[in-house]
Amino acid sequence: MSLPETKPLTPRSPIWRARLDAYVRLVRLHKPIGIFLLMWPALWALWLAGEGYPPWRVVLIFITGVVLMRSAGCAINDYADRELDGHVARTSARPLALGIIAPAEAVAVFVVLCLVAFALVLMLNWQTVALSVVAVVLATIYPFMKRYTHFPQLFLGAAFGWAVPMAFMAIQEGIPGFTWVLFAATVIWALVYDTQYAMVDRDDDLKIGIKSTAILFGRYDRLVVGLLQVLMLALLAWVGAAGARGWVYFAGLGVAALLAVYQQWLIRDREPKRCFVAFLNNNYFGMAIFLGLVLDYLLYPVTAG
């Protein structure tokens, strides 16, 4: 399992420093992988919607919103799991599990961060503002789904992928059909990396009754993850064709495919530490697709008419 998230506080530690550290850990600013996994689909959508040149004001609003909403999601997730995290080795040192932060504080952090993110969205058109309400609802309900379904990753994927239609609405004031293909690819990606993540905790989750795709797929987990990776890459190829992208974009998909193969190699023995490395590797997977998209638009810009 991964090392504990914190070092024990010493009696000399200033109270304010201990509180600040607890809040940083609550919203996982010390572990930015979730920010990247949420950011890459948003950037894919922004570059496609802006045909290679999205307005920088909109890009900055979305990047800031990604950081705020991922942080808010971590706070509400820890509130939902406050009675469970102490029984899982990887999460036993989280602030709520240790009693450093009260449940009401976590909810307050969630509400404040959502309100700040909503204030940012108010700088965009009203249609995007309306779509942002769905994003908040998805972020709120996802942490509770692991109690009721083996597919909480679908809700995570929808929450992380909702930036895709929002990006198109913010820039184009409409949502073209292939946007939903990109959204579907993002949801499938969440199934991939969050199954790898759940493989780390599978033994602990079985003991305490938490549901996940890793438990549902059982001994077929690697096969299902592999099929989902192929499906996602196929959908992204469809998006590239619909967006009239060139060979550089598809070369980026080729690099992503090699990373998917590497992830399969990492999880081959289902060893928790390697499964966690596979999960982290998805940052490079998303980055490869984005860099291919950016370079493709630079080499093959969209011309009017």
N, C-alpha and C positions, 0 to 999 in steps of 0.2 A: 504494500500500500504506500501511498505518498506520505512524505514527512508531515508532521503536524504543522498547521498553518501559522502558529504563533510561538514566540518564546515566552517563558514564564515571566511575569512582571516582578520586579524586585521591589522591596519596601521603599526604596529611594525614588522610584519612578514617580514623576509629578502626576497628579491626578488628571490634569488637562491632557497630558501626553497619552496617558492610558486610554482616556475617553476618545481622543482623536484616532488613535490606533484601532480602537474597537469599531468606530464608524467606518474607517477605511476598509477594515476586513468585512464589515457587514455588506458594503456595496461592492466588494471585491476589486477595488482600484489597484490592489497589489497583484491581481491576477487578471490582466487585460484580455485574455483569450476570448472571453465572451463578447467583449466590445468588438473585436475583429470579426468574429463569426456573424455578428449582427451587421457590421459595417460593410462587409464585402458585397452582399446582395444589394444593399442600398446604393453603393457606388456603381455596381453593374447597371442597375436601373437608371441612375442619374446620367451615366454616359450614353446609354442607349436612347433615353428620352431626349437628351440634349444633342444627339447625333455627334458625339465627340467633344462638344463644347457646352457643357451645362453651365448655367449662370453660377458664378462663384458664391454669390450670396445664398443661393439655394443649397449649394453643396455644404457650406459652413453651417447652415441651419440644420441640415440632416445629420452631419457628423456630430454636432453638439447634441442633437436629439438622441442619437444612438447612444452616446455616453450616458446621458441622463436616464433613458429608459432601460438600458441594461442595468444600471445601478439600482433603479427603482425595482426592477424585476428580482434582483438579488435580495433586496430587503424584504419583499413580500414572500419570496421563496423561503427565506429563513424563518419568517413568521409562521408560514404554513407547516414547516418541518421542525419547529422548535421542540416538539416532544420526541422526534425521531432521530435527529442529528447526533445526539449523544450516544446512540447505539451503533453508529457507523464509524469505523476507524478514520476514514478520510475527512469526516465532517464534525468529529467530536470536539474540536477546538474552536468551533464557530462561536461568535459572541453570545448569541441567544442560548446556545447549548450550554455554555459556561455560566450563564446568568449575568454576564457583564452588562448586557443591554436588555432592557425590559421589552416584552412584546409590543406594548403600546408605542414605544419609541420607534421600533421597526416600522410599524404601520404609519407613524407620523412622517418618517423619512420617505416612505413610498409615496404618500400623498403630496408632500412638498416637491419631490423630484418630478412627479407627474404634472403638477401645476406649472412648474418652470418650463417643462417640455411643451406643455400646451400653450404657454405664452409665446414660445418661439414659433409654433405652428401658426399662431394668429397673424404672423407676418406674411403668410402665404394666402392663396385664394381660398374662398369659403368651402369649395369642394374638398380640398385637402384637409381643412379643419374638420369637416364632417367625417372623413375617413379616419382621422386620428382618434376619434372616439372608439372605433373598433379596436385599434391598437391597444388602448388602455384596458378595454374589456379582456382582450386575449392575454395581456400581461398579468391581469388580476387572477384569472381563473386557471392558468396553466399550472401553478405550483400545487393545486389541490387535485389535479386530475390523476396523479399516480395512485390515489386511493381508490379510484373507480374504474380505471381502464388500463390495459397493458400498452396503450398507445398515447401516453402523455406527450411523447415526442411530436405527434401530429399537432398538438396545440402549441408546443414550443416552436415548431416550424412555421405555423401560421403567424405566431406573434413576431418571430424574427423576419419572416418574409413579407409582412404587411407593408414594410417600407417600399416594396416594389411598386404596387399600384399607387401609393402616395407620391412616389417620385415622378411617375408619369403624369399624374394629375397636377402636380405642382408646376411642371414645366410645359406640358402640352395641353393642359386643361381637358384631358380626355384619357381614356385607357384603351389603347389598341388591343386587338385580340391576342397577339403573341405575348403581351404582358402577363397574362394568366399562365402561359406556358413557363415563363421565367419564375413566376410565383410558385408553380407546382415543383419546378426544379429545386427551389429553395427549401420547400417543405420536405422534399425527399432527402436533400442534403442534411437537414436536421435529423431525420431518421437515421442516417448513416452515422454522423458523428456523435449523436447522443446515445445511440446503441453501443458504440465503442466506449463511451463514457460510463454507461450503465454496466458494461461488462466488468468494470473495475470494482463495482459495489455489489455484484450479483449475489455473492454468498451472504453478505450482511442484509441485503434487501429481502432475500428469501426468509431470513430469520424473523424480521419484523413486519413482514407482510406488505412491503412496497411493491407495486407493479411496474414493469418496464418491458420494453421490446426485447431486451437481452434475456429476460426470463421467459417471455413468450416464445421466442425463436429457439431457445434451448440449444441443442447440438447443431442446429441448422443456422446458427447466428452468422457465421462467416459467409455461408452461401447467400443468405438473404442480403447481408450488407453488400456483398459483391454485385448481386443483381441490381440492387438499388443504385450503386455507383454507376453501373452501366446505363441504367435508365436515366439518371440525372445527366450524364454526359450526352446522351442522345437528345434529351430535351434542350440542353444548351446548344447543341449543334443546330437544332431546329430554330432556336432563337437567332443564332447567327445567320442562318439562311434567310429568315424572315426580315432581319435587319440589314441584309445585303452586305454582310461583313466579308472580309478577304481572308487570305491564307494565314495572316499573322494571328488573327483571332483563333482560328482552328489549330494553329501551332500551340497557342496557349492552352487550348483544351487537351492537346496531346501531352503537354507537360503535366497537366492536372491528372490525366489518365495514368501516367507513370507514378505520380504520387499516390493514386488510389491503389496501384499494385503494391507499392511500398507499405501502405497501411495494411493491406492483406497479409503481407509477410510479417509485419509486427504482431498482428493478432492471431497468428497461426496456432500458437499454443495456449491462447486465452490467458496469458500471464498478466495479472493486473497492471503491473508497471508498464509493460509494453502496450497494453490496450490504452493506457493513459497517454503514452507517447503518440500513438496513432490518432487519438482524439486531438491532441495539440497540433499535429501535422496538418490538420484541416485548415489552419491559418494560411499555410503556404499553398494549399489547394485553391483557396479562394483568391489569394494574391495572384497566382499564375493566370487565372481567368481574367482578372481585372487588368493586369499588365498587358496581356494579349489584346484586350479590348482597346485600351488606351493607345497602344502602338499601332494597332490596325487603323484606328480613326486618324492618327497622325499621318500614316502612309497613304491611306485611301479615304480622304475626307468626303463627306456627302456634298454633292454639288447641287445647286438649285436647278430645278427643271429636269 
